[in-house]
Amino acid sequence: MDEPATANEMAETWSVLHTTVYFRRHNTMFGVCMLLPCL
């Protein structure tokens, strides 16, 4: 059995989901933020 997710892991997961949903409403910023780490 997998160990229960820690509070920190849960916070990171929700943070990512929230950020993704937020940027999907701001597609230009989403594209920029996705490309910057690749440069």
RARASUL-V718976 format. One record per residue. N is the residue number from 1. RES is the residue in three letters. PSI is psi as a letter, one per 30 degrees, with the letter a starting at -180 (NA if undefined). Layout:
N;RES;PSI + N;RES;PSI
This chain:
1;MET;k + 2;ASP;k + 3;GLU;k + 4;PRO;k + 5;ALA;k + 6;THR;l + 7;ALA;e + 8;ASN;e + 9;GLU;e + 10;MET;e + 11;ALA;e + 12;GLU;e + 13;THR;e + 14;TRP;e + 15;SER;e + 16;VAL;e + 17;LEU;e + 18;HIS;e + 19;THR;e + 20;THR;e + 21;VAL;e + 22;TYR;e + 23;PHE;f + 24;ARG;f + 25;ARG;f + 26;HIS;i + 27;ASN;e + 28;THR;e + 29;MET;e + 30;PHE;e + 31;GLY;e + 32;VAL;e + 33;CYS;f + 34;MET;e + 35;LEU;e + 36;LEU;e + 37;PRO;f + 38;CYS;f + 39;LEU;NA
